[in-house]
Amino acid sequence: LKNSVVRVKNLKIIQELLSSKIMGETLFKRKGEMLDVLIKSFKIGKGSEKLTTSQLAVLYCLQCGEEIDMESLYTELKTFLLCDINDGSADVGQRAKIIFKLAVLCFLCSDNIDDRKELLVLLREKVKQNDPDVIINSLAAISLILTVCTPTERKNVIHMLLPSARSLLKNGNVEVRIEAGEFIAHVFELGRDYDELFDEQVEDLEELLEDLDKLQTDGAKFRAKKKKVPTATLR
């Protein structure tokens, strides 16, 4: 199909179908066709079509599971996703969401330590960027990947990323601060898994706890503000 609007509509129909029904056996029988759809959509699609395709790829993997060669699929799709993530001309909000979709695919499909290492290097760089959506999705992606890392991998990543996450607690965007706080809480949980004395090794722990306490207040105010119904709406 040459019309991108029609392609996106068709992709969303498939996406809704896979979100509501178990179709693993059917997808396995037509895995060649499904892979062809995903690759063509990544190659010729733009903007929202690429994001929709990445969402569909995640659902496809969830449905098929070990019935397909997950690592080969990840290797094939990863190239397109990385290209989209690094495309400076694309919408930054959509690129940010694709970052997390790539992490989900890695989580589902690959047991390869090199895949995780490659992805974590990319995510560490994305955390340093200025866009809030990119930072938030990158932190969430790292948290997800850390859950399947070995203790040694976790230790190295935590050592490199904890200072960056701490600095984000002072970011001007409250959603970034909240995500950074959740990331740090997850880091402490994972850190204690491989070292019971992890807390004692964190520099300036008291200062960190004070920042997290302040964040708790900021987060409560932010959530209350989001829930507040505008007066104009009530009228």
C-alpha positions, 0 to 999 in steps of 0.5 A: 500500500502506498497510502501511509494513512491506510497502512497505519490504519491497517497496522492499528487494526492488527494491533487491536486484534493482538491486544484482545485475542490470543493468536499465537498459533495463527501468527506462527503459521504466518510468521513469514508474512508478519515479519514482512509486514513489520520490515516493510513498515519500518523501511517505508514508514514515517512518524506515527507509522514507525511507532505503531510498527514498534508497538506491533512488534512487541505484541507479535513477540508476546503472542508468539513467544518461543514458537519463533526465533526470538533472538534472530527477530530482535537482531533483524528489527533492532537495526530499524529501531536504532535508526529511528531512535537516532533520526534527528528529523523525527518527532522527539516524542515518538523517538522517545517511545520507540526507545522503550519499545526497543528495550521491551523487545530486548527484554523479551527476545534476547539473552545475549549479553552483547545485546544488553551491553549495546543497548545500555550504552545507547541508553546512558547517552540518551539519559544525558539529553535535554528532552524530558520524554527521552530521559524518562523513557531511557530511565524506564528502559534501563530499569527494565533491562537491569532486571535481566542482567547478571549481578556483575552487569548490574554492578557496572551499570549502577556504578556508572548511572547512579550519579546521573540519576541523582543529578536528575533529581534537581531537573526542572521537569517534575516528571523527570525528577519522579522517574529519576526517583523511581529509578534510584529506588529500583537501583537500591533494590537491585543493589541489595541483591548482590551486596547487602551493604550496598547502602553503606557504599553510596556516597552522601547517602543522607543528602540523597535521602533528603532529595528523595524526601523532597521529591515525595512532596513534589510528586504528591503535589504534581499528582494532585494537580493532574487530578484536579478538574479545571473549573471551566470543565465543571461549568 
